[in-house]
Amino acid sequence: MLNRMVMTRAPLRITFVGGGTDLPFYYEKRDYGAVVSSAINKYIYVTVNRKFDSNIRISYSKTEIVDSVERIEHPTIRESLRLLGIENGIEIVSISDVPSQGTGLGSSSTFLVALLHALHSYKGEFVSAEELAREAVRIEREILREEGGKQDQYIAAYGGTNLMKFRSDGSVEIVNAVSHDSNLKKIEKSLLLLYTNRERSSTEIHRDQIVNSAQKMETYDEMKKLAELAFMAVCDGDMDSLGDMMDRNWRMKKSLSSRISDNWIDEKYEMSLKLGAKGGKLVGAGGGGFLLLVAEPEKHEMIARELGLRKVDFKFSQSGSRVIFVGD
């Protein structure tokens, strides 16, 4: 053990096209799923420190002080400590740049990746991005049996703007767009992120998608094709094509579950198109959180004002989870 303070940060993410094809029911049957997403410069921070006594203190949206790992209520913290063999005498604190529950930015998996990174570093262990992603998937999908895919864990660990392919053998192929940096800047400037001030449970939406999956496989096939085309549009800096493909993807995605959208969301989205947006979607599983639009930069303020939604400025982040402080 280092027995000294460690602070990590991991990036939240936005997804352009293909979300849902990273769910096992799809990629295990269709060879692979494909998602285009980007890490952004909004982060979750985790600080780990040796506690003066043998208790465990955890501070997130609530505070827990317990005398053993088994008594921890927060499931991913409990299982992370178990996985890494840390029994007591530790303090864990997390903070987030944006609301961290039900917003569609991958916050729960991002927190877990940052936590695992902090715990490994606290123990004096080096851990790769691939190991972080795999451990996070293991905890959420295998140990806790939570419904969902794998894109959030991988983008939080690796960072970047990527086409990620989730293969049926469990491996993940990541193609990064960093070599197209000047074109990425064009896409970055065209993106408008708006907070709907509505939270939702992605687990319920994913569960609903799984129930309906047998009748919707061809829709997922089309979304996967769009993901590979959308990645080319991102690399080319082609705002118009990206907006069109995001719009097509969103309309297909809404057909997968009645929980993904509602009348209020549909009205806001259709209004944005009338105001000049070229396309968009709710980020993440749907149901609330953040609305991501593609529009000419000079129209951003007007669209946000007319929709009555808060604009959140951001940039792409090439860095994944990293240690940003180690105490003396």
C-alpha positions as CSV (number, residue, x, y, z in Angstrom):
1,M,0.0,0.0,0.0
2,L,1.1,3.6,-0.7
3,N,-0.9,4.7,2.3
4,R,-1.1,8.2,0.8
5,M,-3.7,10.3,-1.0
6,V,-4.4,9.5,-4.7
7,M,-6.7,11.5,-6.9
8,T,-7.9,10.3,-10.3
9,R,-10.2,11.6,-13.0
10,A,-12.1,9.9,-15.8
11,P,-14.0,11.6,-18.7
12,L,-17.7,11.5,-19.3
13,R,-18.8,10.9,-22.9
14,I,-21.2,11.7,-25.6
15,T,-22.4,9.1,-28.1
16,F,-23.2,9.9,-31.7
17,V,-24.4,6.7,-33.4
18,G,-24.8,3.0,-32.7
19,G,-25.6,3.0,-29.0
20,G,-27.4,-0.2,-28.1
21,T,-25.3,-2.4,-30.4
22,D,-22.8,-2.7,-27.5
23,L,-25.4,-4.8,-25.6
24,P,-24.5,-8.5,-25.4
25,F,-27.9,-9.7,-26.9
26,Y,-26.8,-7.9,-30.1
27,Y,-23.1,-8.3,-30.6
28,E,-23.0,-11.9,-29.4
29,K,-25.5,-12.9,-32.2
30,R,-24.4,-10.4,-34.9
31,D,-20.6,-10.8,-34.8
32,Y,-20.0,-7.3,-33.5
33,G,-21.7,-4.1,-32.5
34,A,-20.3,-0.6,-33.4
35,V,-20.6,2.7,-31.5
36,V,-19.1,6.1,-32.3
37,S,-18.5,8.2,-29.2
38,S,-16.2,10.8,-27.7
39,A,-14.8,11.5,-24.3
40,I,-15.4,15.1,-23.3
41,N,-13.7,17.5,-20.9
42,K,-16.3,16.9,-18.1
43,Y,-14.9,14.6,-15.5
44,I,-15.6,12.5,-12.4
45,Y,-12.9,12.8,-9.8
46,V,-12.2,10.2,-7.1
47,T,-9.9,10.7,-4.1
48,V,-8.7,7.8,-2.0
49,N,-6.8,8.3,1.2
50,R,-5.7,6.3,4.2
51,K,-8.2,6.8,7.1
52,F,-6.9,7.6,10.5
53,D,-8.8,4.7,12.1
54,S,-9.9,1.3,10.7
55,N,-13.3,2.4,9.5
56,I,-14.4,3.0,5.9
57,R,-15.7,6.4,5.0
58,I,-17.3,7.0,1.6
59,S,-18.7,10.4,0.4
60,Y,-20.7,10.6,-2.9
61,S,-24.3,12.0,-3.0
62,K,-24.5,10.6,0.6
63,T,-21.9,9.7,3.2
64,E,-21.3,6.2,4.6
65,I,-19.2,5.4,7.6
66,V,-18.9,1.6,8.1
67,D,-16.6,-0.8,9.8
68,S,-16.4,-3.4,7.0
69,V,-16.7,-3.7,3.3
70,E,-19.8,-5.9,3.6
71,R,-21.7,-3.0,5.2
72,I,-21.2,-0.6,2.3
73,E,-24.4,0.3,0.6
74,H,-22.9,1.6,-2.7
75,P,-22.7,-1.5,-4.8
76,T,-19.8,-0.6,-7.1
77,I,-17.7,0.8,-4.3
78,R,-18.3,-2.4,-2.3
79,E,-17.4,-4.7,-5.1
80,S,-14.4,-2.7,-6.1
81,L,-12.9,-3.0,-2.7
82,R,-13.7,-6.7,-2.6
83,L,-12.1,-7.2,-6.1
84,L,-8.9,-5.4,-5.0
85,G,-8.7,-7.0,-1.6
86,I,-9.0,-3.7,0.4
87,E,-10.7,-4.4,3.8
88,N,-10.7,-1.3,5.9
89,G,-9.0,1.9,6.9
90,I,-9.8,3.9,3.8
91,E,-11.6,7.1,2.8
92,I,-13.2,7.6,-0.7
93,V,-14.6,10.8,-2.0
94,S,-16.1,11.6,-5.4
95,I,-17.2,14.7,-7.2
96,S,-18.5,15.4,-10.7
97,D,-18.4,18.3,-13.1
98,V,-22.0,17.7,-14.1
99,P,-25.0,16.0,-12.5
100,S,-23.9,12.4,-12.0
101,Q,-27.1,10.3,-12.1
102,G,-29.4,9.6,-15.0
103,T,-28.0,12.2,-17.4
104,G,-26.8,9.8,-20.2
105,L,-23.2,10.8,-20.1
106,G,-22.0,7.4,-18.8
107,S,-21.5,8.7,-15.2
108,S,-21.9,5.4,-13.3
109,S,-19.3,3.6,-15.4
110,T,-17.0,6.6,-15.5
111,F,-17.1,6.8,-11.7
112,L,-16.3,3.1,-11.5
113,V,-13.3,3.4,-13.8
114,A,-11.9,6.4,-11.9
115,L,-12.5,4.5,-8.6
116,L,-10.7,1.4,-9.8
117,H,-7.8,3.5,-11.1
118,A,-7.5,5.3,-7.7
119,L,-7.6,2.0,-5.7
120,H,-4.9,0.4,-7.9
121,S,-2.7,3.5,-7.6
122,Y,-3.4,3.6,-3.8
123,K,-2.0,0.0,-3.7
124,G,1.0,1.0,-5.7
125,E,-0.2,-0.9,-8.8
126,F,0.0,0.1,-12.4
127,V,-3.1,-0.7,-14.4
128,S,-3.7,-0.3,-18.1
129,A,-6.7,1.2,-19.8
130,E,-7.8,-2.2,-21.1
131,E,-7.5,-3.7,-17.6
132,L,-9.6,-0.8,-16.1
133,A,-12.3,-1.2,-18.7
134,R,-12.4,-5.0,-18.3
135,E,-12.6,-4.8,-14.5
136,A,-15.4,-2.2,-14.7
137,V,-17.4,-4.4,-17.1
138,R,-16.8,-7.4,-14.8
139,I,-18.2,-5.6,-11.7
140,E,-21.2,-4.0,-13.4
141,R,-22.2,-6.7,-15.8
142,E,-21.0,-10.0,-14.3
143,I,-20.9,-9.4,-10.5
144,L,-23.8,-6.9,-10.0
145,R,-25.7,-8.2,-13.1
146,E,-26.7,-4.7,-14.1
147,E,-28.2,-4.4,-17.6
148,G,-26.2,-2.4,-20.1
149,G,-23.4,-2.4,-22.6
150,K,-19.6,-1.8,-22.6
151,Q,-19.0,1.5,-24.4
152,D,-19.0,3.6,-21.2
153,Q,-16.3,1.7,-19.4
154,Y,-14.1,1.7,-22.5
155,I,-14.4,5.3,-23.4
156,A,-13.8,6.4,-19.8
157,A,-10.7,4.2,-19.6
158,Y,-9.3,5.1,-23.1
159,G,-10.6,8.6,-23.8
160,G,-10.6,10.0,-27.4
161,T,-13.1,10.2,-30.2
162,N,-13.5,6.6,-31.4
163,L,-15.3,4.0,-33.4
164,M,-15.5,1.1,-31.0
165,K,-16.4,-2.4,-32.2
166,F,-17.7,-4.9,-29.6
167,R,-17.0,-8.4,-30.9
168,S,-18.8,-11.6,-30.1
169,D,-15.7,-13.1,-28.4
170,G,-15.7,-10.3,-25.8
171,S,-12.9,-8.3,-27.3
172,V,-13.2,-4.6,-28.1
173,E,-11.5,-2.9,-31.1
174,I,-10.9,0.9,-30.8
175,V,-10.2,3.1,-33.8
176,N,-9.2,6.6,-32.7
177,A,-9.9,9.7,-34.9
178,V,-7.1,11.8,-33.4
179,S,-5.1,11.8,-36.7
180,H,-8.0,13.9,-38.2
181,D,-7.6,16.6,-35.5
182,S,-8.4,19.6,-37.7
183,N,-11.7,18.0,-38.8
184,L,-12.5,17.0,-35.3
185,K,-12.3,20.7,-34.4
186,K,-15.0,21.4,-37.0
187,I,-17.3,18.7,-35.6
188,E,-16.6,19.8,-32.0
189,K,-17.6,23.4,-32.8
190,S,-20.8,22.2,-34.4
191,L,-22.1,20.3,-31.4
192,L,-24.6,21.8,-29.0
193,L,-25.2,20.0,-25.7
194,L,-28.4,21.0,-23.8
195,Y,-29.5,19.8,-20.4
196,T,-33.1,18.7,-20.2
197,N,-33.1,18.7,-16.4
198,R,-34.8,15.3,-16.5
199,E,-33.2,12.2,-15.1
200,R,-34.0,8.6,-16.0
201,S,-32.9,5.0,-15.3
202,S,-30.8,3.5,-18.1
203,T,-31.2,0.1,-16.5
204,E,-35.0,0.1,-17.1
205,I,-34.6,1.3,-20.7
206,H,-32.0,-1.4,-21.4
207,R,-34.2,-4.0,-19.9
208,D,-37.1,-2.9,-22.1
209,Q,-34.8,-3.1,-25.2
210,I,-33.7,-6.6,-24.3
211,V,-37.3,-7.7,-24.0
212,N,-38.1,-6.3,-27.5
213,S,-34.8,-7.3,-29.1
214,A,-35.9,-10.3,-31.1
215,Q,-38.2,-8.2,-33.2
216,K,-35.7,-5.4,-33.6
217,M,-32.5,-7.0,-34.7
218,E,-32.7,-5.5,-38.2
219,T,-33.0,-2.0,-36.7
220,Y,-29.8,-2.6,-34.7
221,D,-28.1,-3.8,-37.9
222,E,-29.0,-0.5,-39.6
223,M,-27.7,1.4,-36.6
224,K,-24.4,-0.5,-36.7
225,K,-24.0,0.4,-40.4
226,L,-24.7,4.0,-39.6
227,A,-22.1,4.0,-36.9
228,E,-19.3,3.1,-39.4
229,L,-20.5,5.8,-41.8
230,A,-20.9,8.4,-39.0
231,F,-17.3,7.8,-38.0
232,M,-16.2,8.6,-41.5
233,A,-18.2,11.8,-41.4
234,V,-16.5,12.7,-38.1
235,C,-13.1,12.1,-39.5
236,D,-14.0,14.1,-42.6
237,G,-15.4,17.0,-40.5
238,D,-18.6,16.6,-42.4
239,M,-21.2,18.2,-40.1
240,D,-24.1,17.9,-42.5
241,S,-23.7,14.1,-43.0
242,L,-23.1,13.6,-39.3
243,G,-26.3,15.5,-38.4
244,D,-28.3,13.5,-41.0
245,M,-27.0,10.2,-39.7
246,M,-27.6,11.1,-36.0
247,D,-31.2,12.1,-36.9
248,R,-31.8,8.7,-38.7
249,N,-30.2,6.8,-35.8
250,W,-32.4,8.7,-33.3
251,R,-35.6,7.9,-35.1
252,M,-34.7,4.2,-35.3
253,K,-33.6,4.1,-31.7
254,K,-36.9,5.5,-30.5
255,S,-38.6,2.5,-32.0
256,L,-36.7,0.1,-29.8
257,S,-38.5,1.1,-26.5
258,S,-41.4,3.4,-25.5
259,R,-39.1,4.6,-22.7
260,I,-36.5,6.2,-24.9
261,S,-38.5,9.3,-25.7
262,D,-41.9,11.0,-25.0
263,N,-44.0,13.9,-26.3
264,W,-42.0,16.6,-24.4
265,I,-38.7,15.3,-25.8
266,D,-40.1,14.9,-29.3
267,E,-41.4,18.4,-29.3
268,K,-38.1,19.9,-28.2
269,Y,-36.2,17.9,-30.8
270,E,-38.6,18.7,-33.7
271,M,-38.4,22.4,-32.7
272,S,-34.6,22.3,-32.8
273,L,-34.8,21.0,-36.4
274,K,-37.1,23.9,-37.4
275,L,-34.6,26.3,-35.8
276,G,-31.7,25.0,-37.9
277,A,-30.3,21.9,-36.2
278,K,-29.2,19.3,-38.7
279,G,-29.9,16.4,-36.5
280,G,-29.3,15.1,-33.0
281,K,-30.3,12.7,-30.2
282,L,-30.6,12.2,-26.5
283,V,-27.2,11.1,-25.2
284,G,-27.1,7.7,-23.7
285,A,-30.0,5.3,-23.3
286,G,-32.6,8.0,-23.7
287,G,-35.5,9.2,-21.5
288,G,-33.9,12.4,-20.4
289,G,-30.5,13.8,-19.5
290,F,-28.7,15.7,-22.3
291,L,-29.9,16.5,-25.8
292,L,-27.0,16.6,-28.3
293,L,-27.6,18.6,-31.5
294,V,-25.5,19.3,-34.6
295,A,-25.9,22.9,-35.8
296,E,-23.9,25.8,-37.2
297,P,-22.1,27.4,-34.2
298,E,-23.7,30.8,-34.8
299,K,-27.1,29.2,-34.2
300,H,-26.3,27.6,-30.8
301,E,-27.3,30.4,-28.5
302,M,-30.6,31.0,-30.4
303,I,-31.5,27.3,-30.4
304,A,-30.8,27.0,-26.6
305,R,-32.8,30.1,-25.8
306,E,-35.8,29.1,-27.9
307,L,-35.9,25.6,-26.5
308,G,-35.5,27.0,-23.0
309,L,-32.7,24.5,-22.1
310,R,-29.3,25.1,-20.5
311,K,-26.3,25.0,-22.9
312,V,-23.3,23.2,-21.6
313,D,-20.0,24.1,-23.2
314,F,-17.5,21.3,-23.7
315,K,-14.6,20.0,-25.8
316,F,-13.4,16.6,-26.9
317,S,-10.9,14.9,-24.5
318,Q,-8.2,12.7,-25.8
319,S,-7.2,11.5,-22.4
320,G,-8.9,8.6,-20.6
321,S,-8.7,7.9,-16.9
322,R,-5.6,9.2,-15.3
323,V,-3.9,9.8,-12.0
324,I,-3.8,13.6,-11.4
325,F,-2.4,13.7,-7.9
326,V,-0.3,11.5,-5.5
327,G,0.3,12.9,-2.0
328,D,3.8,13.0,-0.4
